[in-house]
Amino acid sequence: MEDKTKSGLEVKERYFDSKYGAECDSGIIYDGGGTGHRVGIRWYFSKTIFTLDQIVKFAKDLEERYNAIREMTCPDD
């Protein structure tokens, strides 16, 4: 599964994401103060371990988290 909001972000590292139980590509996003934050770009879920429903739930949770952040940082007036 790929987070399209991070398309074009350079992959810096591949690691095992123990929270989701999948391999993950990550990159670094810098905030306004110059601090780098490691963020997931792609997760590689094994078909033998995960069902499509589990992956869709993960994607929906990710979308909800980004929507909440967007609302806090750029609320609609």
Order of alpha helices (4+ residues) and beta strands (2+ residues): beta-beta-beta-alpha
